[in-house]
Amino acid sequence: MLRIDSFRFGSIVIEGRKYGRDVLMLADGTVKQRKGGFWKFGSHVFKKEEIDELVRANPEVIVLGTGTNARAKLASDAELLMKEANIELMAVPSHEAVERLTRLVEEGKRVSAIIHITC
């Protein structure tokens, strides 16, 4: 899993690369910019397709960084998918998500995550 170097409102740095969009981090170490559609920073709703991509990476834990003010939420069908997958979910403000993700990786856990970098 990759190392998060820093996080602040509007950006995240992973392994020395700065991202100005929300990111998906898969348990195999893959990092992808989240598709934001009209909004540069992504939706405030984590969609089923995004959660499915995290689940397919076979993590032990999924961490959702819900933004600096914790405004992002799981869509109802995404929440159902999480329950069916029986994978531990941590949905917390993004600053806390970065800390938890780092700690889990240090413990040797397989982690997938979405980090919402704004509100």
C-alpha positions as CSV (number, residue, x, y, z in Angstrom):
1,M,0.0,0.0,0.0
2,L,1.2,3.5,-0.7
3,R,2.2,6.1,1.8
4,I,0.2,9.4,2.1
5,D,2.8,12.2,2.5
6,S,0.3,15.0,3.3
7,F,-3.3,16.1,3.1
8,R,-4.9,19.5,3.2
9,F,-8.1,21.0,1.9
10,G,-8.0,20.6,-1.9
11,S,-5.0,18.3,-2.3
12,I,-3.4,15.1,-1.2
13,V,0.2,13.9,-1.8
14,I,0.8,10.2,-2.1
15,E,4.3,8.8,-2.6
16,G,5.5,12.3,-3.7
17,R,2.8,12.8,-6.3
18,K,0.3,15.6,-5.6
19,Y,-3.4,15.1,-6.5
20,G,-5.9,17.9,-6.9
21,R,-8.8,15.6,-7.0
22,D,-10.4,13.0,-4.7
23,V,-8.5,9.7,-4.9
24,L,-9.3,6.0,-4.8
25,M,-6.6,3.9,-3.3
26,L,-6.8,0.2,-3.9
27,A,-5.4,-2.5,-1.6
28,D,-3.0,-3.5,-4.4
29,G,-1.3,0.0,-4.2
30,T,-3.1,1.4,-7.3
31,V,-4.1,5.1,-7.0
32,K,-6.8,6.6,-9.2
33,Q,-8.2,10.1,-9.4
34,R,-11.9,9.9,-8.6
35,K,-14.2,10.8,-11.5
36,G,-15.7,14.1,-10.6
37,G,-18.0,14.8,-13.4
38,F,-18.8,18.5,-13.5
39,W,-17.1,19.1,-10.1
40,K,-13.4,19.0,-10.0
41,F,-13.4,17.5,-6.5
42,G,-15.9,14.8,-6.9
43,S,-19.4,14.2,-5.6
44,H,-20.5,14.3,-2.0
45,V,-22.0,10.8,-2.5
46,F,-19.8,7.7,-2.7
47,K,-21.5,5.7,-5.4
48,K,-22.0,1.9,-5.6
49,E,-19.6,1.6,-8.6
50,E,-16.8,3.3,-6.6
51,I,-17.4,1.0,-3.6
52,D,-17.5,-2.0,-5.8
53,E,-14.1,-1.1,-7.2
54,L,-12.7,-0.9,-3.7
55,V,-14.3,-4.2,-2.7
56,R,-12.9,-6.0,-5.8
57,A,-9.4,-5.1,-4.6
58,N,-10.0,-7.6,-1.8
59,P,-9.2,-5.3,1.2
60,E,-9.6,-6.2,4.9
61,V,-10.8,-2.7,5.6
62,I,-12.3,0.2,3.6
63,V,-11.6,3.7,4.7
64,L,-13.8,6.6,3.4
65,G,-12.5,10.1,4.0
66,T,-15.7,12.0,4.0
67,G,-14.1,15.4,3.6
68,T,-12.8,18.1,5.9
69,N,-16.3,18.8,7.2
70,A,-17.5,15.2,6.8
71,R,-20.1,16.1,4.1
72,A,-19.6,13.1,1.8
73,K,-21.9,10.1,2.4
74,L,-22.5,6.6,1.1
75,A,-25.3,6.2,-1.4
76,S,-28.0,3.7,-0.1
77,D,-27.1,1.0,-2.7
78,A,-23.4,1.5,-1.9
79,E,-24.2,1.0,1.8
80,L,-26.0,-2.2,1.0
81,L,-23.1,-3.4,-1.0
82,M,-20.8,-2.8,1.9
83,K,-23.0,-4.8,4.2
84,E,-23.1,-7.7,1.7
85,A,-19.3,-7.6,1.3
86,N,-18.8,-8.0,5.1
87,I,-15.7,-5.8,5.0
88,E,-14.9,-3.5,7.9
89,L,-15.8,0.1,7.0
90,M,-14.4,3.3,8.5
91,A,-16.2,6.5,7.3
92,V,-14.6,9.5,9.0
93,P,-13.5,13.0,8.2
94,S,-10.6,13.0,5.7
95,H,-7.9,14.2,8.1
96,E,-8.8,11.3,10.4
97,A,-9.1,8.9,7.5
98,V,-5.5,9.6,6.4
99,E,-4.3,8.9,10.0
100,R,-6.3,5.7,10.2
101,L,-5.2,4.5,6.8
102,T,-1.6,5.1,7.7
103,R,-1.9,3.2,10.9
104,L,-3.7,0.3,9.3
105,V,-1.1,0.0,6.6
106,E,1.7,0.1,9.2
107,E,-0.2,-2.8,10.9
108,G,0.0,-4.8,7.7
109,K,-3.7,-4.6,6.8
110,R,-4.9,-4.6,3.2
111,V,-6.8,-1.3,2.9
112,S,-8.8,0.3,0.1
113,A,-9.9,3.9,0.4
114,I,-11.6,7.0,-1.1
115,I,-10.3,10.3,0.2
116,H,-12.6,13.3,-0.5
117,I,-10.2,16.3,-0.4
118,T,-12.7,19.1,0.1
119,C,-15.7,19.7,2.3
